[in-house]
Amino acid sequence: MAWAHTRAGEAQPALRALGQAHVALDATDGAPTPSWAYWVNREELEVMDARVFTELRRPLRAVPLLQNVLGRYEATHAREVALYRSWLAVALADANEPEQAAEEARRVIDTSGDLSSERTAERARMVLRRLKEYEGVPEAREVLADYGHLLLA
């Protein structure tokens, strides 16, 4: 529900849904487990928190969550790592940290380059589009020069 509200631009309902998800996942009082709990653990919920905060342009909340999750995530899950880094790159851009955003963008593209996932490819393009706002920053300009051709795909 949180993601649906986020995509609809409904910040408060999205944040309430996240809160409810945390309560449901943490319930230890014998309450029935929600149907979605079979595939969602604490780490996945933190990723959803970070994605929601990123899309709602709340980078101060998103960046630490994503950095924490990525610090614990196995590099063998290249697709997920690339996707999570893409949200980190956007959150860093929103936080007016274009140098770090450019560094993450490069990591996203380098990680997703060997993948045949349209979702990661689209996220990489989205990150590059976001970096265009910072073309005056040398690090962003360099990433765009190296990978700008991906925007033509």
N, C-alpha and C positions, 0 to 999 in steps of 0.2 A: 504494500500500500504506500509506503514511504516513497518509493521510486515513482509510482504512478502520480502521486501528488507533486513530486518534484518536477516531473516532465510537464505537468500541467501548470507549473509556475505557482503552486500553492504552498508557500513556505511553512506556514504555521501547521496546517494539517500534516505535512511531511514530517516535521519535527515531532509532532505528537505521535505519529505512527512509529517513528524510530524509538521513542520512549516506551511505547507499548510493547514493541518487539523486545526491547531489553528486559522489561519486566517479565514478559512471558518466558523468555529464555532462561532468566535467573530464578524463576519460580521453583521453590523447593517445598512448598506447602501441600503437595499432593494434587495441586490443580492440574487439570488435563493439559497435556502438551499440545501446542498448536500444530496443525498438519504440516506446516513448513519447517518445523524443527528437525525433521529427519535429515535435512541437508544443510542446515545453517548451524554453525558453531560460533563461538565468540569472535574468532578471527574473521569469518565471513560477514558477521554483523558489523564489525569495525570497518570493513571495506565498504559496506553499504552506507554506513555513517559518513565515511569520507567522500564517497561518490555523491551523496546527497549534499553535503556541505560544499563540495566543489561546484556542483551544478547550481546551487543557490548563491554562489559567489561569496562564500564564507571561508576564505582561505586560512584564517587564523585557527579555525577548528580542523580543517581538512589536512593541512600540511603535516602537523605532528602525528596524526593518526596514520596517514599513508607512510610516513617515514618509519614509524614503529612497525607496521605490518610488513613493509618491504624488508626491514631489518631481520625479520623472523622467517620470511618466506623462502622456500627452497628454490634455488636458481634453476632447478630441473623443470620447473613449471614455467617455461619461457613465455607462453601465451599470457598467462595470468600476470606474470611480472611485467610484461610489456603493457598490458592494459592498465594495471595499477600505476605504473610509472607515467602513463599518459594523463591520468587524473592528477598526479602530483605535478607534472609540468604545467598543467592548466592552473592549478591552485597557486603555484609559485608565480605564474604570470599575473594572476589576479592580486597577489600580494605585492606586486610591483618589484619582483625579484627576477628580472629578465635573464640575468647571467645564469642563475641556478635553473631557471626554466629551460634555457637553451641547453644546458648540460643534461637535464633529464630528457629533453626532446631527442638529443643524440642517442641517449641510452635506449629510448623507446624504439627508435628506428633501427639501431644496431641489433637490438634484441628481436624485433619483429621481422627483420629482413629475411631471415631463414624460415619464417613461418608462412604457411599458405592460408592464413586466416584473413578473410575480408574484414572482419571486425577490427583486428589489430591494424590492418592497413588503413581503414577509415579513421581510427583513433589517431594514427600517426599523421594523417593529412590534417585532421582537426587541430592537432598540436601545432603543426607548421602554420596553419592559418592564424592561430592565436599569436604565434611569434611575430607575425608580420606587423603587429602593432609596435614592435620593438626593433624595427629594422635599423634604427639609429644606434643600437647597442652592438658593439663589435661581435660579441659572442652569438647573439641572435642572427646577425647578418651572416656570419660564417656558417651557421647551421642551415640557414635558408639558401646560401650559395651552394652548399654541399648537397642538399636534399630537396631543394625547391622544385626540381623536376617531378617529384612525387605528387605535387599538386595538380599536375597535368593528367594524371592517371584517372 
